[in-house]
Structure formats: structure tokens, C-alpha cells
């Protein structure tokens, strides 16, 4: 089993910054794409950013230029640096990790979610 532990959420004023972390642990064989999703009250969960093993990134248009996703493969950790935060960024943020087992079975794992609240 693979477990994901998120941290870094909190309350921040508009224009401020936060950095989210998501560390994978457990029986890890190989991790492929890692990403961040978010869900605001009354809204569907949406993709925020992804990063491949090769370092290729993809961002939602709403966060381009403000958020940066990165990863530390040695630590099995993915980060999300969030700058110039806006009230509309308020949501529960979930990390997602695609894991490949020793039998090459692919499965996605989700973090427990961390609350990000941006005040006006």
C-alpha cells in the first residue's frame, strides 16, 4: 500500500503565498505522474497541475503564472508553490500520485486533502 500525507495548507490573505507538500510512503516501487487537484464548496474537483517523471508540467489556466509544481524523487514528494493567491483559490487541495507496482500494476492514490483559505 502507498500512503500520501499532505501538509502546508492554511489561511492566508489575498496576494500571499503557501507551499503545499505531499509525501508518499509505504510499499513504493515506482511513481509516475504526480499532481494536485482542488475542490471548492459546491464545485467539482478540478485539476490544478501535474508533473511527469521527466519534469514536464501542465497547469490549469486559472493558476498559470502563479502556481509552480515540482517534485523530489528522492523523497517521493510533490510540491505546489502557490503565489499571488486569490479568494477563488480557496478549496481543499488533494495530491494525486500514479504508482506502478513491481508487477507493473498502475494505480492512482489520493492524499487526505488540505484546506487552503484565501481571505479578501
N, C-alpha and C positions, 0 to 999 in steps of 0.2 A: 504494500500500500504506500501511497505517496500522500503526504500532508503538506498543506500550504498555510503559512502563517503570515498574515498581513499586519502592517503597522504603519504609523505615520499620519493617520487621519486626525482631524481636529477642527477647531473653529478658528477662522481667520477672516480678517476684513478684506473687502474688495481691493484688489491690487496686490495683495500679499502672495506668499508662496508657501507651498508644502511639498514634501517629498515622501512618497509612499514607497514602501518596501514589501516584497513578498518573497519569502524564503521557502524553498521546497526541501523536504526531508523525508526519510523513510527508505524504502527499497527502490533506489533510483538506478536505472540502467542508462537511460539516455533521455534528454529533454530536447524537444524541437522548438517549435514556436511558443513564445510566451507573450502574454498580452494583458491589457486592462480593459475592463468594461465598467459601466456605471448604470445605476438605475435611480431615477428621481421619483418621488411620490407621484402616483398616478400616471407614470410614463413607463414605456417599455425599456428593457435593458438594451443599451446600445454599446457598440464598440467604440473605445477611446483610442487605443493604439496597440500595435503589435510589433514584435521584433523577431526575426528569424535567427537561426544559429549563425548565419552569415552576416548578421548585423543589418539586414535590410529592414526598414521601418515603414509603417503605414499609420496614418493618423486620420481621425475624423476631421472634417473641415472646420468644425467648431473649435478645435483645440490647436490647429496648426499655428506654429509660431509662438505658442505659449507653453505647450507641454513637450517634454522630451522623455522618451522611453529608452532605457538602457538595461544591460544585463551583465552579470558577473558569473560566468560559467563555473568558475572555481568554487563559488559559494552557492551555486544553484539559486540565484536570486535575481529578480527583476525589479527595476525601479521605475517610478514615474515622477519626474520633476515637474511640478506644476507652478508656473509663474503667471503673474497678471491675472489672478483668479477673479472670476466674476460670480455674482449671485447665482446665475444659471448653471454654474458648475456644481452647485450643491446636489449631492447624491451619495448613495452608498457605492463605493468602488470595490470591485471584485477583480482579483487577479485570476488568470487562467493559464494553465500550463499543459502543453501536449507532451505526454510521456510515452516512451516506447520501451516496452519490457524486453527482457532477454530473449523472449520468443517472438519479438517484433510485433507484439500486440500494442496497438495505439489506443490511448485513452486520454480524455481531457479531464483535468482536475480543477476544482474551483476553490478559491480562498473563502474565508468566512465572511468577508466584507468588512470595510472600514468606512466610517461616516466622515464625510467632508462637508462642512458647512461654511458657506461664504456669506458674510453679512454685508449689507449695503453701507 
